[in-house]
Every structure is written in C-alpha cells, then in structure tokens.
C-alpha cells in the first residue's frame, strides 16, 4: 500500500525511437523482415542442438541456452515497439513498465553470466584439457546454468526493488521506445543521485568487470592457442574469436548505457535499439555460422524434414 500511495503515475508515455513517421515505417518493415528471417534461425539452433546426440559437449549445451536467452530477450522490447509504430500515442502502464524492466535485466544479466561460463568452459577445454571432462561434467553444467539464472534474477530484482520505492507523481514521458532504468529514474519526484549511484554500481560496474574479465580470459586463451602446436588450433582460434565478437556486441552497448551518469545523449536510442532488438538475435547466428559441427547438423536436420 505504501508503494501505491507514493506513486500517482499509473502509465508512462513512450516518445518512441523517432518522431518521423517515414523513419518509423522504414524501421518497422526492416525489423519485421529481420525477425521473420533470424528468429526462426534461433529456434532452429535450439532444435538442432537438442535433437543431435553428437552435440552433447558443454560448448553446445551453453550455445543452445544462449540461443534460448537471446530469443527470449528479443520478445521483451521488439514486439511492443513494432505495435507502437502503428499508433500515434504510445502508452505503457506502470506495472507493464516495471515488468518489462525486470525481464530486460533478468535475461540480460543471465546472458552476461552465461558468457562468463562459456569463457570458463573454453579455458578448461584449451588450457586444462586433462581436467576438462572431470570439471565440466553434466552435473556441473546444470549447476552453472542454475547459478547464472539465479544471478540474473538477483541482479534484476535489486533494480526493481529500488525503483518500486521511488515516488512518481508528475512527468510521465519516457524519451525512449521501452522502459529502462536511466529514463525511469529521471521521472521520480525526489533526488535520485544516490539511486543513480546504486544503479551504476549494480549494472554498470558489474557489466564493466565482466567485460574486462572476459577479455582478459580470452587473451590468455588466445595466447595459449598461439603458442601450441595442436591439430585443433584453427578450430579453437575460430571458436574463441567468435566468443570475443559476441562479447563486444553485448557488452559494448551495455557499458555505454549503464556505466555513466544517467544523462541523455543523442546516440542513446540508436545504441539501445541495436542492444535490445538487433544484437540479441544475431549472437547465436554469428556463432553458428562459424561452427562447422552445428552447421553440418543443421543441414542434416533440414534434409531429413525435406525428405519427409
């Protein structure tokens, strides 16, 4: 009841990605085409990995979960954005905004931790191959998966709990096409300096530390590969390079958005658009295009269905 009494605002008005109807129509068509092509590809990756008994290694287990997380993440913002393009006034309820914000950071935080787990998997496989099967056994993989889901939940619930205790009693226009922490906090009817510091610490610092840790890990791995003379050198190099590309795609925009004071910049909307709509669907596809085993398994799966 205390939260309801201190919160007068019952809905937020989204100003959208752009005010130009022509640009909105162009983005609507491009994103819709992109989704119709790429989203089924993500589900095909999940189906391929789950149905092929030859893709049971931890690497593919985590790749399947990456595709699932990214596909789920893409449903948080993009569908509503496409619908909002069709209407002049774009409105989201207070509860809907909090829900969107929760799942955005729940799945986003989980994916960040998943990339950390995938880096650990590659480190064990390449730098400690004799201990790999012992450490990365099926039980350990499921424990790591549970841990990253729990970590994403804790990361998100902290942000939601802080925002729920902020009073919203005046302006309700969000200068964005979805609800996110920086824009929502700015509308609170109170001094938000301490809250912003807490949010930067929770989102920004965690993102930056994960990013630096991942880059350091892959630097060690790539140096180890470069100095080795094993037959799988090129394959390991390709896999790790792909991981680094995905890390840059995910953490680059997140660092730009969350590791600075919440001041609006002209590039915010464009970077948020790629971060929440485009890159999540591209990550598993980029990985698959560079993985011969998954591509071969996918071709076999498709050929069986075509023949049937």
Buried (B, 14 or more C-beta within 10 A) or exposed (E): EEEEEBBEBEEBBBBBBBEEEEEBEEBBEEBEEBBEEBBEBBEBBBBBBEEBEEBEBBBBBBBBBBBBBBBBBBBBBBEBBBEBBEEEEBEBEBEBBBBBBBBBBBBBBBBBBBBBBBBBBBBBBBBEEEEBEEEBEEEEBEEBBEEBBEBBBEBBEBBBEBBEBBBBEEEBEBBBBBBBBBBBBBBBBBEBEEBBEBBBEBBBEBBBEBBEEBBEBBEBBBEBBEEEEEEBBEBBBBBBEBBBBBBBBBBBBBBBBBBEEBEEEEEBBEBBBBBBBBBBBBBBBBBBEBBEBBEBBBEBBEEEEEEE
